[in-house]
Amino acid sequence: MNIGQSLMDFLGSMGVLDITWQQAVMIAISCVLLYLAIVKQYEPLLLLPIAFGMLLTNIPLSGVYHPEFFQLQEDGSSMVPFKELVKKGGLLDFLYLGVKFGIYPPLIFMGVGAMTDFGPLIANPKSLFLGAAAQLGVFVTFFGSLLLGFTVEQAASIGIIGGADGPTAIFVTKTLAPELLSAIAVAAYSYMALIPIIQPPIMKALTTKKERQIVMEQLRPVSKTEKIIFPILVTIVIALILPDAAPLIGMLMLGNLMKESGVVERLSKTVQNELMNIITIFLGTSVGATAVASNFLSFNTIKIIVMGLTAFCISTAGGVLFGKLMCKLTGGKVNPLIGSAGVSAVPMAARVSQTVGQQENPKNFLLMHAMGPNVAGVIGSAVAAGVFLSMFAK
């Protein structure tokens, strides 16, 4: 054995000798995101695995992820033959298949459904309109992105950030614009984490002090029968109108039905805890792995981050303004602040409505009222995703 040659081979296999400045920048960005997730606790459940996936994929020669395996191949297919993937693929290549085939986001939705109480929405069906109004940013940003030179598929993927729903953004982007997946995922989850900072100034600018002080009447009790019928009915209606939304809506409502039926408590707890945690890890690390330097470090990423913030702000404003309209139509019975919760970030957006309301009136309790448009926003974002997929998916 030639020890000298073996030593040279070992030194040659070290990634530090092959690192580029772009990879060094990406590693630095991943460390910043890890800091935000751990120290600032900005959406840590997904930002932490996303950041670590980004770190791993940009280490030279690590071999954990190969973006070329999932690009358009010479034969027109969207990925390399499975035999080649099995032979040469890395860990995150295999985990990414759950994103590529659209498995992880619907399973996340099932967990969300199992943890969601649709009671406030059932008790106040008008909340659906607030959830719909808060999708305004999705469509405004879609057209704005077209003006910035993005394709219709890319514009739809950027616009969906306005729904403030990470799994939905990933579900749309993996189909329409997979090359933008990492930038859109980071933008979506970053803005979701910054809801307590972004939303209050918009809410206060668009409402008067008198409006923010409005105390709403207590919601009526909702029967168990209503809670069981609701997920079944919503699935049938939306899936018949928008079949492309069926995976997200169907899994959301399945999770909720497990919770509300009371006959599969063990399954409901598994979906809420073990399954949700496992899928979150797989989804975060595999999406983070797509943030290779060649794709992420571009002017398009900056435009996506700016347009994502624009989408989020417009969606918040849309919900608040429709809340003001409802306030006028009901003779001052609706506090417009609950409209901001129409974005899909459950339950953080509803808590922001509660916090801003109590700052003006300590006796004001808006949380349950805000949960109605909040869960309506989850449905609304899935519907918006179905619209884009039905129009632009090839």
TIKEVO-824565 format. One record per residue (C-alpha): residue number from 1; residue in three letters; z, x, y. Coordinates in nm, 4 decimals. Each point is the difference from the previous one (the first is absolute). Last residue first. Layout:
REM residues N
<k->NUM&r->ALA&z->Z&x->X&y->Y>
...
//
This chain:
REM residues 394
<k->394&r->LYS&z->-1.7729&x->-4.9002&y->2.1130>
<k->393&r->ALA&z->0.3120&x->-0.1068&y->0.1870>
<k->392&r->PHE&z->-0.0861&x->-0.1078&y->0.3569>
<k->391&r->MET&z->0.0397&x->-0.3751&y->0.0436>
<k->390&r->SER&z->0.2223&x->-0.0954&y->-0.2953>
<k->389&r->LEU&z->0.2082&x->0.3139&y->0.0506>
<k->388&r->PHE&z->0.0485&x->-0.0641&y->0.3709>
<k->387&r->VAL&z->0.1008&x->-0.3632&y->-0.0508>
<k->386&r->GLY&z->0.2312&x->0.0858&y->-0.2893>
<k->385&r->ALA&z->0.1764&x->0.2617&y->0.2123>
<k->384&r->ALA&z->0.0505&x->-0.2567&y->0.2750>
<k->383&r->VAL&z->0.1470&x->-0.2368&y->-0.2614>
<k->382&r->ALA&z->0.2370&x->0.2723&y->-0.1211>
<k->381&r->SER&z->0.1056&x->0.0672&y->0.3599>
<k->380&r->GLY&z->0.0630&x->-0.3703&y->0.0555>
<k->379&r->ILE&z->0.2126&x->-0.0393&y->-0.3125>
<k->378&r->VAL&z->0.2238&x->0.2862&y->0.1084>
<k->377&r->GLY&z->-0.0048&x->-0.1378&y->0.3539>
<k->376&r->ALA&z->0.1262&x->-0.3355&y->-0.1267>
<k->375&r->VAL&z->0.2948&x->0.1961&y->-0.1387>
<k->374&r->ASN&z->0.0794&x->0.1156&y->0.3530>
<k->373&r->PRO&z->-0.0940&x->-0.3317&y->0.1613>
<k->372&r->GLY&z->0.2785&x->-0.1707&y->-0.1974>
<k->371&r->MET&z->0.2404&x->0.2963&y->0.0078>
<k->370&r->ALA&z->0.0186&x->-0.0340&y->0.3785>
<k->369&r->HIS&z->0.1849&x->-0.3337&y->-0.0254>
<k->368&r->MET&z->0.2408&x->0.1571&y->-0.2499>
<k->367&r->LEU&z->0.0688&x->0.2931&y->0.2343>
<k->366&r->LEU&z->0.0142&x->-0.1898&y->0.3296>
<k->365&r->PHE&z->0.3757&x->-0.0229&y->0.0539>
<k->364&r->ASN&z->0.0808&x->-0.0388&y->0.3707>
<k->363&r->LYS&z->0.3661&x->0.0079&y->0.0972>
<k->362&r->PRO&z->-0.0310&x->0.3479&y->0.1525>
<k->361&r->ASN&z->-0.2753&x->-0.1296&y->0.2334>
<k->360&r->GLU&z->-0.2342&x->0.2523&y->0.1642>
<k->359&r->GLN&z->0.0778&x->0.2945&y->-0.2289>
<k->358&r->GLN&z->0.0323&x->-0.2506&y->-0.2829>
<k->357&r->GLY&z->-0.3666&x->-0.0929&y->0.0271>
<k->356&r->VAL&z->-0.1158&x->0.3631&y->-0.0044>
<k->355&r->THR&z->0.2038&x->0.0678&y->-0.3144>
<k->354&r->GLN&z->-0.1087&x->-0.3151&y->-0.1857>
<k->353&r->SER&z->-0.3675&x->0.0593&y->0.0746>
<k->352&r->VAL&z->0.0426&x->0.3614&y->-0.1149>
<k->351&r->ARG&z->0.1618&x->-0.1238&y->-0.3205>
<k->350&r->ALA&z->-0.3016&x->-0.2195&y->-0.0708>
<k->349&r->ALA&z->-0.2289&x->0.3025&y->0.0397>
<k->348&r->MET&z->0.2108&x->0.2001&y->-0.2459>
<k->347&r->PRO&z->0.0021&x->-0.2649&y->-0.2731>
<k->346&r->VAL&z->-0.2820&x->0.0244&y->-0.1021>
<k->345&r->ALA&z->-0.2718&x->0.1900&y->0.1901>
<k->344&r->SER&z->-0.2839&x->-0.2543&y->-0.0081>
<k->343&r->VAL&z->-0.0504&x->-0.0688&y->0.3679>
<k->342&r->GLY&z->0.1010&x->-0.3529&y->0.0917>
<k->341&r->ALA&z->0.3406&x->0.1346&y->0.1026>
<k->340&r->SER&z->-0.1293&x->0.0294&y->0.3575>
<k->339&r->GLY&z->-0.0230&x->-0.3793&y->0.0087>
<k->338&r->ILE&z->0.3772&x->-0.0311&y->-0.0437>
<k->337&r->LEU&z->0.0406&x->0.1194&y->0.3581>
<k->336&r->PRO&z->-0.1719&x->-0.3137&y->0.1313>
<k->335&r->ASN&z->0.3221&x->-0.2031&y->-0.0494>
<k->334&r->VAL&z->-0.1126&x->-0.3474&y->-0.1066>
<k->333&r->LYS&z->0.1719&x->-0.3168&y->0.1295>
<k->332&r->GLY&z->-0.1225&x->0.0337&y->0.3591>
<k->331&r->GLY&z->-0.1888&x->-0.3285&y->0.0283>
<k->330&r->THR&z->-0.1705&x->0.0296&y->-0.3338>
<k->329&r->LEU&z->-0.3463&x->0.0666&y->0.1441>
<k->328&r->LYS&z->0.1303&x->0.2554&y->0.2502>
<k->327&r->CYS&z->0.1950&x->0.1963&y->-0.2617>
<k->326&r->MET&z->-0.2933&x->-0.0199&y->-0.2380>
<k->325&r->LEU&z->-0.2164&x->0.1627&y->0.2664>
<k->324&r->LYS&z->0.2612&x->0.2678&y->0.0596>
<k->323&r->GLY&z->0.0088&x->0.0684&y->-0.3754>
<k->322&r->PHE&z->-0.3774&x->0.0334&y->0.0086>
<k->321&r->LEU&z->0.0477&x->0.2672&y->0.2644>
<k->320&r->VAL&z->0.2666&x->0.1764&y->-0.2083>
<k->319&r->GLY&z->-0.2134&x->0.0054&y->-0.3146>
<k->318&r->GLY&z->-0.3082&x->0.1276&y->0.1806>
<k->317&r->ALA&z->0.2035&x->0.2645&y->0.1814>
<k->316&r->THR&z->0.1327&x->0.1401&y->-0.3274>
<k->315&r->SER&z->-0.3507&x->-0.0004&y->-0.1470>
<k->314&r->ILE&z->-0.1343&x->0.1697&y->0.3135>
<k->313&r->CYS&z->0.2640&x->0.2729&y->-0.0237>
<k->312&r->PHE&z->-0.0680&x->0.0652&y->-0.3686>
<k->311&r->ALA&z->-0.3749&x->0.0125&y->0.0438>
<k->310&r->THR&z->0.0302&x->0.2408&y->0.2929>
<k->309&r->LEU&z->0.2315&x->0.2247&y->-0.2004>
<k->308&r->GLY&z->-0.2545&x->0.0033&y->-0.2822>
<k->307&r->MET&z->-0.2796&x->0.0691&y->0.2479>
<k->306&r->VAL&z->0.1813&x->0.3086&y->0.1278>
<k->305&r->ILE&z->0.0817&x->0.1281&y->-0.3504>
<k->304&r->ILE&z->-0.3541&x->-0.0715&y->-0.1188>
<k->303&r->LYS&z->-0.1528&x->0.1791&y->0.3009>
<k->302&r->ILE&z->0.2145&x->0.3056&y->-0.0699>
<k->301&r->THR&z->-0.1063&x->-0.0044&y->-0.3655>
<k->300&r->ASN&z->-0.3647&x->-0.0345&y->0.1038>
<k->299&r->PHE&z->0.0299&x->0.3203&y->0.2018>
<k->298&r->SER&z->0.0473&x->0.1859&y->-0.3264>
<k->297&r->LEU&z->0.2703&x->0.1748&y->-0.1977>
<k->296&r->PHE&z->0.0564&x->-0.2623&y->-0.2715>
<k->295&r->ASN&z->-0.3161&x->0.0305&y->-0.2074>
<k->294&r->SER&z->-0.0467&x->0.3793&y->-0.0346>
<k->293&r->ALA&z->0.3768&x->0.0590&y->0.0070>
<k->292&r->VAL&z->0.0722&x->-0.2146&y->-0.3030>
<k->291&r->ALA&z->0.1923&x->-0.3164&y->0.0719>
<k->290&r->THR&z->-0.0984&x->-0.1712&y->-0.3281>
<k->289&r->ALA&z->0.3185&x->0.1357&y->-0.1587>
<k->288&r->GLY&z->0.2092&x->-0.2165&y->0.2308>
<k->287&r->VAL&z->-0.1535&x->-0.3081&y->-0.1609>
<k->286&r->SER&z->0.0927&x->0.1345&y->-0.3451>
<k->285&r->THR&z->0.3566&x->0.0880&y->0.1042>
<k->284&r->GLY&z->0.0685&x->-0.3333&y->0.1683>
<k->283&r->LEU&z->-0.1547&x->-0.2279&y->-0.2615>
<k->282&r->PHE&z->0.1666&x->0.1696&y->-0.2974>
<k->281&r->ILE&z->0.3429&x->0.0069&y->0.1650>
<k->280&r->THR&z->-0.0273&x->-0.3600&y->0.1231>
<k->279&r->ILE&z->-0.1229&x->-0.1094&y->-0.3430>
<k->278&r->ILE&z->0.3133&x->0.1409&y->-0.1628>
<k->277&r->ASN&z->0.2358&x->-0.1525&y->0.2572>
<k->276&r->MET&z->-0.1561&x->-0.3462&y->-0.0204>
<k->275&r->LEU&z->0.0042&x->0.0061&y->-0.3800>
<k->274&r->GLU&z->0.3689&x->0.1005&y->-0.0188>
<k->273&r->ASN&z->0.1350&x->-0.2219&y->0.2806>
<k->272&r->GLN&z->-0.1507&x->-0.3295&y->0.1103>
<k->271&r->VAL&z->-0.2345&x->-0.0327&y->-0.2985>
<k->270&r->THR&z->0.2796&x->0.0816&y->-0.2445>
<k->269&r->LYS&z->0.2364&x->-0.2463&y->0.1696>
<k->268&r->SER&z->-0.2601&x->-0.2767&y->-0.0223>
<k->267&r->LEU&z->-0.0744&x->0.0781&y->-0.3638>
<k->266&r->ARG&z->0.3701&x->-0.0272&y->-0.0904>
<k->265&r->GLU&z->0.0380&x->-0.3195&y->0.2026>
<k->264&r->VAL&z->-0.2849&x->-0.1702&y->-0.1839>
<k->263&r->VAL&z->0.1113&x->-0.3655&y->0.0080>
<k->262&r->GLY&z->0.1242&x->-0.0144&y->0.3593>
<k->261&r->SER&z->-0.3241&x->-0.1565&y->0.1247>
<k->260&r->GLU&z->0.0502&x->0.1461&y->0.3489>
<k->259&r->LYS&z->-0.0069&x->0.3693&y->-0.0871>
<k->258&r->MET&z->-0.2801&x->-0.0065&y->-0.2565>
<k->257&r->LEU&z->-0.1940&x->-0.2312&y->0.2310>
<k->256&r->ASN&z->0.0344&x->0.2535&y->0.2813>
<k->255&r->GLY&z->-0.1375&x->0.2808&y->-0.2143>
<k->254&r->LEU&z->-0.2894&x->-0.2195&y->-0.1103>
<k->253&r->MET&z->-0.0617&x->-0.0979&y->0.3636>
<k->252&r->LEU&z->-0.0452&x->0.3567&y->0.1159>
<k->251&r->MET&z->-0.2019&x->0.0841&y->-0.3138>
<k->250&r->GLY&z->-0.2414&x->-0.2863&y->0.0631>
<k->249&r->ILE&z->-0.0248&x->0.0617&y->0.3739>
<k->248&r->LEU&z->-0.0935&x->0.3657&y->-0.0493>
<k->247&r->PRO&z->-0.2325&x->-0.0369&y->-0.3002>
<k->246&r->ALA&z->-0.1399&x->-0.3362&y->0.1247>
<k->245&r->ALA&z->-0.1129&x->0.1204&y->0.3439>
<k->244&r->ASP&z->-0.3538&x->0.0658&y->-0.1232>
<k->243&r->PRO&z->-0.0144&x->-0.3578&y->-0.1329>
<k->242&r->LEU&z->0.0266&x->-0.1344&y->0.3565>
<k->241&r->ILE&z->-0.0206&x->-0.3824&y->0.0066>
<k->240&r->LEU&z->0.1014&x->-0.0655&y->-0.3604>
<k->239&r->ALA&z->0.2506&x->0.2883&y->0.0054>
<k->238&r->ILE&z->0.1546&x->-0.1315&y->0.3221>
<k->237&r->VAL&z->0.0550&x->-0.3575&y->-0.1235>
<k->236&r->ILE&z->0.1091&x->0.0788&y->-0.3554>
<k->235&r->THR&z->0.2331&x->0.2841&y->0.0967>
<k->234&r->VAL&z->0.1585&x->-0.2003&y->0.2827>
<k->233&r->LEU&z->0.0676&x->-0.2949&y->-0.2338>
<k->232&r->ILE&z->0.1662&x->0.2115&y->-0.2695>
<k->231&r->PRO&z->0.2089&x->0.1954&y->0.2515>
<k->230&r->PHE&z->0.1175&x->-0.3230&y->0.1734>
<k->229&r->ILE&z->0.0753&x->-0.2151&y->-0.3069>
<k->228&r->ILE&z->0.3027&x->0.2072&y->-0.1025>
<k->227&r->LYS&z->0.1540&x->0.0193&y->0.3494>
<k->226&r->GLU&z->-0.0572&x->-0.3713&y->0.0538>
<k->225&r->THR&z->0.1734&x->-0.0826&y->-0.3295>
<k->224&r->LYS&z->0.2939&x->0.2215&y->0.0937>
<k->223&r->SER&z->0.0564&x->-0.2098&y->0.3104>
<k->222&r->VAL&z->-0.0218&x->0.1319&y->0.3555>
<k->221&r->PRO&z->0.2852&x->-0.0687&y->0.2426>
<k->220&r->ARG&z->-0.1094&x->-0.0789&y->0.3569>
<k->219&r->LEU&z->-0.0186&x->0.2800&y->0.2545>
<k->218&r->GLN&z->0.2660&x->0.0202&y->0.2716>
<k->217&r->GLU&z->-0.1255&x->-0.0794&y->0.3489>
<k->216&r->MET&z->-0.1257&x->0.2855&y->0.2162>
<k->215&r->VAL&z->0.1932&x->0.1615&y->0.2842>
<k->214&r->ILE&z->-0.2256&x->0.1022&y->0.2897>
<k->213&r->GLN&z->0.1258&x->0.3124&y->0.1765>
<k->212&r->ARG&z->-0.3270&x->0.1921&y->-0.0317>
<k->211&r->GLU&z->-0.1821&x->-0.2832&y->0.1763>
<k->210&r->LYS&z->0.2399&x->0.0098&y->0.2955>
<k->209&r->LYS&z->-0.0352&x->0.3773&y->0.0293>
<k->208&r->THR&z->-0.3757&x->-0.0419&y->0.0217>
<k->207&r->THR&z->-0.2410&x->0.1114&y->-0.2688>
<k->206&r->LEU&z->-0.3077&x->0.2258&y->-0.0187>
<k->205&r->ALA&z->0.1556&x->0.3238&y->0.1269>
<k->204&r->LYS&z->0.3162&x->-0.0491&y->-0.2069>
<k->203&r->MET&z->-0.1905&x->-0.0368&y->-0.3285>
<k->202&r->ILE&z->-0.2293&x->0.2935&y->0.0777>
<k->201&r->PRO&z->0.2954&x->0.2264&y->0.0856>
<k->200&r->PRO&z->0.1835&x->-0.1162&y->-0.3181>
<k->199&r->GLN&z->-0.2908&x->0.0603&y->-0.2450>
<k->198&r->ILE&z->-0.0690&x->0.3727&y->-0.0010>
<k->197&r->ILE&z->0.3484&x->0.1504&y->-0.0453>
<k->196&r->PRO&z->0.1508&x->-0.2309&y->-0.2635>
<k->195&r->ILE&z->-0.3438&x->-0.0135&y->-0.1714>
<k->194&r->LEU&z->-0.0205&x->0.3801&y->-0.0334>
<k->193&r->ALA&z->0.0267&x->0.0022&y->-0.3801>
<k->192&r->MET&z->-0.2890&x->-0.2442&y->-0.0292>
<k->191&r->TYR&z->-0.1928&x->0.2222&y->0.2405>
<k->190&r->SER&z->0.0464&x->0.3013&y->-0.2252>
<k->189&r->TYR&z->-0.0831&x->-0.1987&y->-0.3125>
<k->188&r->ALA&z->-0.3356&x->-0.1169&y->0.1326>
<k->187&r->ALA&z->-0.0961&x->0.3315&y->0.1632>
<k->186&r->VAL&z->0.0801&x->0.2051&y->-0.3118>
<k->185&r->ALA&z->-0.1904&x->-0.2456&y->-0.2202>
<k->184&r->ILE&z->-0.2995&x->-0.0096&y->0.2355>
<k->183&r->ALA&z->-0.0253&x->0.3797&y->0.0187>
<k->182&r->SER&z->0.0354&x->0.0405&y->-0.3770>
<k->181&r->LEU&z->-0.2509&x->-0.2705&y->-0.0916>
<k->180&r->LEU&z->-0.2786&x->0.0921&y->0.2413>
<k->179&r->GLU&z->-0.2409&x->0.1359&y->-0.2653>
<k->178&r->PRO&z->0.0811&x->-0.3048&y->-0.2121>
<k->177&r->ALA&z->-0.1826&x->-0.2261&y->0.2485>
<k->176&r->LEU&z->-0.0719&x->-0.3487&y->-0.1388>
<k->175&r->THR&z->0.1713&x->-0.0135&y->-0.3372>
<k->174&r->LYS&z->0.2957&x->0.2386&y->0.0382>
<k->173&r->THR&z->0.0251&x->-0.1179&y->0.3620>
<k->172&r->VAL&z->0.0631&x->-0.3657&y->-0.0788>
<k->171&r->PHE&z->0.2769&x->0.0573&y->-0.2551>
<k->170&r->ILE&z->0.1526&x->0.2813&y->0.2073>
<k->169&r->ALA&z->0.0237&x->-0.2194&y->0.3095>
<k->168&r->THR&z->0.1453&x->-0.2817&y->-0.2101>
<k->167&r->PRO&z->0.2592&x->0.2350&y->-0.1517>
<k->166&r->GLY&z->0.1016&x->0.1238&y->0.3493>
<k->165&r->ASP&z->0.0441&x->-0.3362&y->0.1721>
<k->164&r->ALA&z->0.0269&x->0.0067&y->0.3779>
<k->163&r->GLY&z->-0.2872&x->-0.2510&y->0.0292>
<k->162&r->GLY&z->-0.1424&x->0.2118&y->0.2803>
<k->161&r->ILE&z->-0.0741&x->0.2738&y->-0.2534>
<k->160&r->ILE&z->-0.2667&x->-0.2423&y->-0.1306>
<k->159&r->GLY&z->-0.2208&x->0.1009&y->0.2914>
<k->158&r->ILE&z->-0.0441&x->0.3540&y->-0.1266>
<k->157&r->SER&z->-0.1269&x->-0.1156&y->-0.3404>
<k->156&r->ALA&z->-0.2308&x->-0.2568&y->0.1579>
<k->155&r->ALA&z->-0.1381&x->0.2643&y->0.2367>
<k->154&r->GLN&z->-0.0655&x->0.2374&y->-0.2907>
<k->153&r->GLU&z->-0.2000&x->-0.2625&y->-0.1871>
<k->152&r->VAL&z->-0.1853&x->-0.1048&y->0.3158>
<k->151&r->THR&z->-0.0905&x->0.3635&y->0.0683>
<k->150&r->PHE&z->0.1913&x->0.1867&y->0.2705>
<k->149&r->GLY&z->-0.1749&x->0.0863&y->0.3257>
<k->148&r->LEU&z->0.2701&x->-0.0690&y->0.2571>
<k->147&r->LEU&z->-0.1502&x->-0.3428&y->0.0752>
<k->146&r->LEU&z->0.0462&x->-0.0938&y->-0.3668>
<k->145&r->SER&z->0.3650&x->0.1014&y->0.0288>
<k->144&r->GLY&z->0.0458&x->-0.2451&y->0.2881>
<k->143&r->PHE&z->-0.1479&x->-0.2814&y->-0.2082>
<k->142&r->PHE&z->0.2493&x->0.0611&y->-0.2809>
<k->141&r->THR&z->0.2767&x->0.0617&y->0.2542>
<k->140&r->VAL&z->-0.0403&x->-0.3533&y->0.1354>
<k->139&r->PHE&z->-0.0075&x->-0.1360&y->-0.3565>
<k->138&r->VAL&z->0.3206&x->0.1609&y->-0.1261>
<k->137&r->GLY&z->0.1766&x->-0.0312&y->0.3356>
<k->136&r->LEU&z->-0.0244&x->-0.3779&y->-0.0144>
<k->135&r->GLN&z->0.1825&x->-0.0085&y->-0.3350>
<k->134&r->ALA&z->0.3181&x->-0.1001&y->0.1853>
<k->133&r->ALA&z->-0.1581&x->-0.3366&y->0.0776>
<k->132&r->ALA&z->-0.0173&x->-0.0782&y->-0.3727>
<k->131&r->GLY&z->0.3686&x->0.0737&y->-0.0552>
<k->130&r->LEU&z->0.0836&x->-0.2119&y->0.3055>
<k->129&r->PHE&z->-0.2148&x->-0.2827&y->-0.1348>
<k->128&r->LEU&z->0.1767&x->0.0179&y->-0.3366>
<k->127&r->SER&z->0.3314&x->-0.0431&y->0.1797>
<k->126&r->LYS&z->-0.1027&x->-0.3631&y->0.0581>
<k->125&r->PRO&z->0.1077&x->-0.0542&y->-0.3615>
<k->124&r->ASN&z->0.3692&x->0.0060&y->0.1050>
<k->123&r->ALA&z->0.2179&x->-0.0699&y->-0.3042>
<k->122&r->ILE&z->-0.2645&x->0.1445&y->-0.2318>
<k->121&r->LEU&z->-0.0229&x->0.3146&y->0.2140>
<k->120&r->PRO&z->0.3793&x->0.0385&y->0.0152>
<k->119&r->GLY&z->0.0235&x->-0.0524&y->-0.3801>
<k->118&r->PHE&z->-0.2626&x->0.2608&y->-0.0904>
<k->117&r->ASP&z->0.2744&x->0.2365&y->-0.1148>
<k->116&r->THR&z->-0.1438&x->0.3386&y->-0.0889>
<k->115&r->MET&z->0.1316&x->0.2595&y->-0.2467>
<k->114&r->ALA&z->-0.2121&x->-0.1107&y->-0.2955>
<k->113&r->GLY&z->-0.3013&x->-0.0317&y->0.2288>
<k->112&r->VAL&z->0.0439&x->0.3572&y->0.1222>
<k->111&r->GLY&z->0.0097&x->0.1205&y->-0.3602>
<k->110&r->MET&z->-0.3188&x->-0.1902&y->-0.0798>
<k->109&r->PHE&z->-0.1575&x->0.1411&y->0.3149>
<k->108&r->ILE&z->0.0756&x->0.3530&y->-0.1191>
<k->107&r->LEU&z->-0.1773&x->-0.0922&y->-0.3253>
<k->106&r->PRO&z->-0.2980&x->-0.1216&y->0.2023>
<k->105&r->PRO&z->-0.0080&x->0.3327&y->0.1907>
<k->104&r->TYR&z->0.0268&x->0.2210&y->-0.3144>
<k->103&r->ILE&z->-0.2873&x->-0.1245&y->-0.2160>
<k->102&r->GLY&z->-0.3084&x->0.0163&y->0.2235>
<k->101&r->PHE&z->-0.2104&x->0.2093&y->-0.2385>
<k->100&r->LYS&z->-0.0129&x->0.3001&y->0.2321>
<k->99&r->VAL&z->0.3661&x->-0.0369&y->0.0946>
<k->98&r->GLY&z->0.1251&x->-0.0006&y->-0.3598>
<k->97&r->LEU&z->-0.2567&x->0.2700&y->-0.0767>
<k->96&r->TYR&z->0.1806&x->0.2148&y->0.2562>
<k->95&r->LEU&z->0.2773&x->0.0678&y->-0.2529>
<k->94&r->PHE&z->-0.2552&x->0.1667&y->-0.2274>
<k->93&r->ASP&z->-0.1396&x->0.2233&y->0.2732>
<k->92&r->LEU&z->0.3583&x->0.0626&y->0.1143>
<k->91&r->LEU&z->0.0849&x->0.1803&y->-0.3243>
<k->90&r->GLY&z->-0.3145&x->0.2104&y->-0.0124>
<k->89&r->GLY&z->-0.3386&x->-0.0778&y->-0.1515>
<k->88&r->LYS&z->-0.2173&x->0.2498&y->-0.1867>
<k->87&r->LYS&z->-0.0340&x->-0.1359&y->-0.3532>
<k->86&r->VAL&z->0.1110&x->-0.3586&y->0.0568>
<k->85&r->LEU&z->-0.2131&x->-0.0268&y->0.3142>
<k->84&r->GLU&z->-0.2995&x->0.1479&y->-0.1824>
<k->83&r->LYS&z->0.0343&x->-0.2588&y->-0.2756>
<k->82&r->PHE&z->0.0395&x->-0.2772&y->0.2595>
<k->81&r->PRO&z->-0.3414&x->0.0733&y->0.1487>
<k->80&r->VAL&z->0.0287&x->0.1061&y->0.3658>
<k->79&r->MET&z->0.0589&x->-0.2648&y->0.2650>
<k->78&r->SER&z->-0.1855&x->-0.2560&y->0.2144>
<k->77&r->SER&z->-0.3120&x->-0.0120&y->-0.2174>
<k->76&r->GLY&z->-0.3429&x->0.0573&y->0.1547>
<k->75&r->ASP&z->-0.1197&x->0.2468&y->-0.2648>
<k->74&r->GLU&z->0.0480&x->0.2898&y->0.2405>
<k->73&r->GLN&z->0.3639&x->-0.0935&y->0.0577>
<k->72&r->LEU&z->0.1559&x->-0.1807&y->0.2952>
<k->71&r->GLN&z->0.3481&x->0.1386&y->0.0549>
<k->70&r->PHE&z->0.2978&x->-0.0474&y->-0.2301>
<k->69&r->PHE&z->-0.0129&x->0.3263&y->-0.1980>
<k->68&r->GLU&z->-0.0794&x->0.1934&y->0.3185>
<k->67&r->PRO&z->0.3480&x->-0.0842&y->0.1291>
<k->66&r->HIS&z->0.1591&x->0.2194&y->-0.2699>
<k->65&r->TYR&z->0.3780&x->-0.0371&y->-0.0152>
<k->64&r->VAL&z->0.2795&x->0.1974&y->-0.1677>
<k->63&r->GLY&z->-0.2043&x->0.3190&y->-0.0332>
<k->62&r->SER&z->0.2584&x->0.2141&y->0.1797>
<k->61&r->LEU&z->-0.2708&x->0.2557&y->0.0832>
<k->60&r->PRO&z->0.0789&x->-0.0116&y->0.3740>
<k->59&r->ILE&z->0.2944&x->-0.2206&y->0.1078>
<k->58&r->ASN&z->-0.1557&x->-0.2867&y->0.1932>
<k->57&r->THR&z->0.0361&x->-0.2599&y->-0.2763>
<k->56&r->LEU&z->0.3702&x->0.0714&y->-0.0462>
<k->55&r->LEU&z->0.0984&x->-0.0434&y->0.3650>
<k->54&r->MET&z->-0.1964&x->-0.3234&y->0.0424>
<k->53&r->GLY&z->0.1680&x->-0.1387&y->-0.3118>
<k->52&r->PHE&z->0.3317&x->0.1021&y->0.1559>
<k->51&r->ALA&z->-0.0825&x->-0.1851&y->0.3218>
<k->50&r->ILE&z->-0.1049&x->-0.3143&y->-0.1869>
<k->49&r->PRO&z->0.3122&x->0.0197&y->-0.2197>
<k->48&r->LEU&z->0.2241&x->0.0170&y->0.3117>
<k->47&r->LEU&z->-0.1922&x->-0.2541&y->0.2085>
<k->46&r->LEU&z->0.0276&x->-0.2612&y->-0.2744>
<k->45&r->LEU&z->0.3722&x->-0.0587&y->-0.0458>
<k->44&r->PRO&z->0.0732&x->0.1863&y->0.3246>
<k->43&r->GLU&z->-0.1349&x->-0.2684&y->0.2390>
<k->42&r->TYR&z->0.1145&x->0.2128&y->0.2977>
<k->41&r->GLN&z->0.3385&x->0.1381&y->-0.1088>
<k->40&r->LYS&z->0.0275&x->0.2319&y->0.3028>
<k->39&r->VAL&z->0.1337&x->0.2898&y->-0.2081>
<k->38&r->ILE&z->-0.1619&x->-0.0636&y->-0.3367>
<k->37&r->ALA&z->-0.3231&x->-0.1867&y->0.0773>
<k->36&r->LEU&z->-0.0651&x->0.1571&y->0.3402>
<k->35&r->TYR&z->0.0753&x->0.3472&y->-0.1366>
<k->34&r->LEU&z->-0.2270&x->-0.0614&y->-0.2988>
<k->33&r->LEU&z->-0.2737&x->-0.1048&y->0.2426>
<k->32&r->VAL&z->0.0457&x->0.3254&y->0.1920>
<k->31&r->CYS&z->-0.0141&x->0.1953&y->-0.3265>
<k->30&r->SER&z->-0.3246&x->-0.1754&y->-0.0936>
<k->29&r->ILE&z->-0.1472&x->0.0949&y->0.3373>
<k->28&r->ALA&z->0.0930&x->0.3667&y->-0.0601>
<k->27&r->ILE&z->-0.1633&x->-0.0092&y->-0.3430>
<k->26&r->MET&z->-0.3087&x->-0.1535&y->0.1595>
<k->25&r->VAL&z->-0.0116&x->0.2757&y->0.2624>
<k->24&r->ALA&z->0.0267&x->0.2684&y->-0.2696>
<k->23&r->GLN&z->-0.2812&x->-0.1701&y->-0.1910>
<k->22&r->GLN&z->-0.2206&x->0.0141&y->0.3092>
<k->21&r->TRP&z->0.0930&x->0.3644&y->0.0590>
<k->20&r->THR&z->-0.1254&x->0.0812&y->-0.3484>
<k->19&r->ILE&z->0.2120&x->0.1011&y->-0.2989>
<k->18&r->ASP&z->-0.1686&x->0.2171&y->-0.2597>
<k->17&r->LEU&z->0.2398&x->0.2962&y->-0.0251>
<k->16&r->VAL&z->0.3081&x->-0.2251&y->0.0142>
<k->15&r->GLY&z->-0.1319&x->-0.1893&y->-0.2995>
<k->14&r->MET&z->0.0875&x->0.2805&y->-0.2393>
<k->13&r->SER&z->-0.2485&x->0.0271&y->-0.2861>
<k->12&r->GLY&z->-0.1295&x->0.3375&y->0.1199>
<k->11&r->LEU&z->0.3488&x->0.1477&y->-0.0179>
<k->10&r->PHE&z->0.0267&x->-0.1065&y->-0.3636>
<k->9&r->ASP&z->-0.3433&x->0.1366&y->-0.0841>
<k->8&r->MET&z->0.0964&x->0.3314&y->0.1638>
<k->7&r->LEU&z->0.3194&x->0.0124&y->-0.2050>
<k->6&r->SER&z->-0.1941&x->-0.0730&y->-0.3171>
<k->5&r->GLN&z->-0.2431&x->0.2806&y->0.0869>
<k->4&r->GLY&z->0.2869&x->0.2451&y->0.0491>
<k->3&r->ILE&z->0.1707&x->-0.1110&y->-0.3202>
<k->2&r->ASN&z->-0.3133&x->0.0661&y->-0.2073>
<k->1&r->MET&z->0.0994&x->-0.1321&y->-0.3408>
//
